C-alpha cells in the first residue's frame, strides 16, 4: 500500500458516500461504509476518485479482490447500471462546485 500513490481526499470520500446513499453494489444502507476499490489494489488499483466506491461489509468481503463485473455477474447484480452510475457520480464529484 505504501508503494502506491493514492489521491482520494477525505472530502471526495464524503461526497462519494453522500451521492451513493448506501452500498454502491447492493444499495444497502450502512452507517460506516468501507472504501472498496473497483479495481482491487492487488490487481493494480489505487484509492482514487474513479476507483473507490462505498461498500457494505458484506459486499466488500464477498468481492474481495475479484474483478468487479465478474463478481457482479456471479452475485446477479446489475453491472451495467453500476458502471454507468459510478461514472456519473465520479464525474459529479470531480467537477468543482459552481456558485
ZASELUM-409179 format. One line per 5 residues: number of its first residue (from 1); their letters; for each residue x, y, z of N, C-alpha, C. Coordinates in Angstrom, 3 decimals, padded with zeros to 6 digits. Example, Ala and Ser with C-alpha at 12.3 -4.5 7.8 and 13.67 -1.06 7.14 Angstrom:
2
1 = AS = 013.190/-005.690/007.800/012.300/-004.500/007.800/013.200/-003.300/007.800 ~ 012.850/-002.250/007.080/013.670/-001.060/007.140/012.900/000.030/007.870
END
This chain:
99
1 = XXXXX = 000.817/-001.197/000.000/000.000/000.000/000.000/000.862/001.263/000.000 ~ 001.931/001.277/000.771/002.749/002.479/000.873/003.477/002.792/-000.430 ~ 003.669/001.794/-001.269/004.379/001.993/-002.524/003.479/002.525/-003.633 ~ 002.181/002.585/-003.377/001.209/003.005/-004.394/000.718/004.413/-004.062 ~ 000.598/005.254/-005.081/000.114/006.620/-004.873/-001.411/006.630/-004.844
6 = XXXXX = -001.955/007.124/-003.743/-003.396/007.238/-003.571/-003.740/008.717/-003.498 ~ -004.814/009.149/-004.179/-005.121/010.575/-004.164/-006.576/010.896/-003.828 ~ -007.307/009.948/-003.263/-008.678/010.210/-002.846/-008.651/011.050/-001.572 ~ -009.286/012.217/-001.618/-009.303/013.084/-000.444/-010.463/012.707/000.481 ~ -010.385/013.149/001.720/-011.476/012.923/002.671/-012.755/013.586/002.178
11 = XXXXX = -012.635/014.763/001.582/-013.810/015.469/001.057/-014.447/014.684/-000.088 ~ -013.639/014.126/-000.972/-014.174/013.321/-002.069/-014.860/012.065/-001.531 ~ -014.263/011.427/-000.538/-014.858/010.233/000.065/-016.223/010.578/000.675 ~ -016.304/011.685/001.359/-017.583/012.105/001.953/-018.631/012.342/000.864 ~ -018.226/012.985/-000.227/-019.161/013.222/-001.333/-019.579/011.914/-002.009
16 = XXXXX = -018.652/010.995/-002.183/-018.997/009.697/-002.773/-020.039/008.977/-001.913 ~ -019.827/008.989/-000.612/-020.779/008.342/000.287/-022.163/008.987/000.190 ~ -022.183/010.307/000.160/-023.455/011.028/000.083/-024.174/010.743/-001.232 ~ -023.447/010.766/-002.335/-024.066/010.553/-003.650/-024.562/009.127/-003.838 ~ -023.809/008.155/-003.359/-024.263/006.775/-003.495/-025.429/006.496/-002.548
21 = XXXXX = -025.415/007.068/-001.357/-026.504/006.873/-000.408/-026.612/005.464/000.141 ~ -025.566/004.721/000.101/-025.541/003.336/000.579/-024.475/002.569/-000.173 ~ -024.546/001.265/-000.085/-023.576/000.415/-000.775/-023.723/000.594/-002.282 ~ -022.624/000.842/-002.952/-022.644/001.042/-004.403/-023.058/-000.223/-005.140 ~ -022.894/-001.362/-004.516/-023.190/-002.624/-005.186/-024.625/-003.105/-004.942
26 = XXXXX = -025.026/-003.166/-003.676/-026.343/-003.729/-003.361/-027.353/-002.687/-002.905 ~ -026.890/-001.468/-002.604/-027.774/-000.401/-002.179/-028.083/-000.383/-000.695 ~ -027.564/-001.345/000.059/-027.846/-001.411/001.495/-027.327/-000.173/002.218 ~ -028.130/000.320/003.146/-027.695/001.437/003.987/-026.654/000.906/004.967 ~ -025.606/001.642/005.147/-024.551/001.242/006.074/-024.019/002.508/006.722
31 = XXXXX = -024.122/002.610/008.048/-023.653/003.832/008.711/-022.138/004.037/008.608 ~ -021.414/002.986/008.314/-019.955/003.090/008.190/-019.491/002.291/006.975 ~ -019.803/002.773/005.757/-019.384/002.023/004.571/-017.864/001.957/004.460 ~ -017.410/000.915/003.823/-015.984/000.720/003.625/-015.588/001.225/002.246 ~ -014.346/001.671/002.133/-013.823/002.079/000.826/-013.469/000.810/000.064
36 = XXXXX = -014.145/000.599/-001.063/-013.819/-000.557/-001.888/-013.243/-000.082/-003.210 ~ -012.135/-000.681/-003.588/-011.524/-000.376/-004.878/-012.183/-001.242/-005.944 ~ -012.779/-000.602/-006.942/-013.411/-001.324/-008.036/-012.375/-002.238/-008.684 ~ -011.224/-001.688/-009.022/-010.085/-002.493/-009.442/-009.238/-002.682/-008.181 ~ -009.213/-003.882/-007.621/-008.511/-004.104/-006.363/-007.041/-003.694/-006.413
41 = XXXXX = -006.531/-003.280/-005.279/-005.128/-002.889/-005.169/-004.232/-004.048/-005.598 ~ -004.637/-005.278/-005.279/-003.836/-006.447/-005.660/-003.768/-006.635/-007.172 ~ -004.644/-005.941/-007.903/-004.652/-006.031/-009.371/-004.209/-004.713/-010.009 ~ -003.614/-003.832/-009.205/-003.087/-002.581/-009.739/-003.946/-001.359/-009.456 ~ -005.038/-001.507/-008.705/-005.902/-000.378/-008.376/-005.301/000.519/-007.304
46 = XXXXX = -005.905/001.689/-007.159/-005.460/002.659/-006.149/-006.686/003.296/-005.525 ~ -006.490/003.962/-004.396/-007.556/004.748/-003.779/-007.635/006.080/-004.516 ~ -008.458/006.109/-005.565/-008.655/007.310/-006.360/-010.159/007.531/-006.536 ~ -010.514/008.717/-006.935/-011.912/009.078/-007.117/-012.639/008.132/-008.064 ~ -012.005/007.737/-009.142/-012.680/006.894/-010.128/-012.591/005.405/-009.804
51 = XXXXX = -011.871/005.044/-008.757/-011.713/003.631/-008.435/-012.324/003.227/-007.095 ~ -012.784/004.172/-006.301/-013.314/003.842/-004.973/-014.814/004.079/-004.927 ~ -015.515/003.138/-004.317/-016.955/003.271/-004.073/-017.226/002.834/-002.638 ~ -018.305/003.345/-002.035/-018.679/002.864/-000.708/-019.324/001.481/-000.815 ~ -018.929/000.590/000.065/-019.471/-000.769/000.049/-019.815/-001.204/001.468
56 = XXXXX = -020.901/-001.962/001.584/-021.242/-002.537/002.877/-020.220/-003.639/003.181 ~ -020.132/-004.018/004.431/-019.166/-005.044/004.838/-019.365/-006.342/004.042 ~ -020.621/-006.715/003.849/-020.926/-007.972/003.169/-020.413/-007.969/001.729 ~ -020.721/-006.915/000.976/-020.262/-006.846/-000.424/-018.747/-006.733/-000.499 ~ -018.158/-005.931/000.373/-016.708/-005.754/000.331/-015.997/-007.074/000.617
61 = XXXXX = -016.485/-007.800/001.597/-015.865/-009.082/001.939/-016.086/-010.109/000.822 ~ -017.276/-010.116/000.253/-017.602/-011.060/-000.812/-016.786/-010.791/-002.077 ~ -016.653/-009.503/-002.435/-015.924/-009.139/-003.652/-014.439/-009.418/-003.490 ~ -013.913/-009.140/-002.319/-012.506/-009.372/-002.002/-011.630/-008.744/-003.093 ~ -010.863/-009.527/-003.814/-010.017/-008.954/-004.866/-010.480/-009.397/-006.256
66 = XXXXX = -011.763/-009.748/-006.365/-012.314/-010.183/-007.654/-012.476/-008.998/-008.607 ~ -012.494/-009.297/-009.887/-012.795/-008.290/-010.903/-014.269/-007.954/-010.749 ~ -014.601/-006.665/-010.746/-015.938/-006.221/-010.348/-017.054/-006.782/-011.218 ~ -016.898/-006.781/-012.536/-018.013/-007.242/-013.369/-018.209/-008.757/-013.246 ~ -017.143/-009.502/-013.113/-017.270/-010.947/-012.905/-017.983/-011.226/-011.590
71 = XXXXX = -017.585/-010.523/-010.543/-018.215/-010.687/-009.227/-019.689/-010.293/-009.280 ~ -019.999/-009.177/-009.948/-021.390/-008.727/-010.019/-022.251/-009.727/-010.783 ~ -021.732/-010.317/-011.822/-022.483/-011.344/-012.569/-022.754/-012.551/-011.682 ~ -021.742/-012.965/-010.936/-021.894/-014.106/-010.041/-022.956/-013.827/-008.967 ~ -023.008/-012.576/-008.481/-023.982/-012.184/-007.449/-025.337/-011.788/-008.046
76 = XXXXX = -025.414/-011.786/-009.381/-026.634/-011.391/-010.099/-027.027/-009.939/-009.806 ~ -026.020/-009.082/-009.793/-026.221/-007.647/-009.624/-026.139/-006.982/-011.000 ~ -026.740/-005.826/-011.144/-026.799/-005.128/-012.433/-025.490/-004.370/-012.682 ~ -024.562/-005.023/-013.369/-023.242/-004.423/-013.582/-023.307/-003.181/-014.461 ~ -024.165/-003.193/-015.474/-024.268/-002.031/-016.368/-024.752/-000.805/-015.595
81 = XXXXX = -025.790/-000.977/-014.799/-026.311/000.148/-014.005/-025.246/000.658/-013.041 ~ -024.498/-000.258/-012.429/-023.427/000.145/-011.519/-022.369/000.955/-012.242 ~ -021.888/000.461/-013.388/-020.808/001.139/-014.108/-021.234/002.518/-014.609 ~ -022.471/002.646/-015.083/-022.967/003.948/-015.536/-023.054/004.903/-014.355 ~ -023.629/004.438/-013.257/-023.776/005.310/-012.080/-022.418/005.684/-011.500
86 = XXXXX = -021.490/004.741/-011.480/-020.147/005.034/-010.968/-019.501/006.155/-011.768 ~ -019.595/006.091/-013.088/-019.005/007.134/-013.936/-019.692/008.470/-013.704 ~ -021.015/008.471/-013.588/-021.754/009.718/-013.354/-021.367/010.349/-012.024 ~ -021.346/009.547/-010.970/-021.033/010.079/-009.642/-019.591/010.562/-009.571 ~ -018.650/009.805/-010.104/-017.247/010.237/-010.089/-017.093/011.549/-010.847
91 = XXXXX = -017.811/011.685/-011.969/-017.757/012.930/-012.734/-018.326/014.105/-011.962 ~ -019.428/013.877/-011.265/-020.044/014.947/-010.470/-019.131/015.380/-009.326 ~ -018.533/014.416/-008.653/-017.661/014.734/-007.523/-016.384/015.427/-007.997 ~ -015.919/015.076/-009.185/-014.698/015.675/-009.723/-014.883/017.121/-010.150 ~ -016.103/017.472/-010.568/-016.347/018.858/-011.010/-016.343/019.786/-009.815
96 = XXXX = -015.681/020.916/-009.923/-015.692/021.881/-008.827/-017.098/022.502/-008.703 ~ -017.448/022.793/-007.479/-018.760/023.414/-007.236/-018.807/024.800/-007.871 ~ -019.935/025.087/-008.509/-020.129/026.395/-009.119/-021.147/027.145/-008.281 ~ -020.853/028.349/-007.969/-021.838/029.085/-007.193/-021.216/030.130/-006.460
END
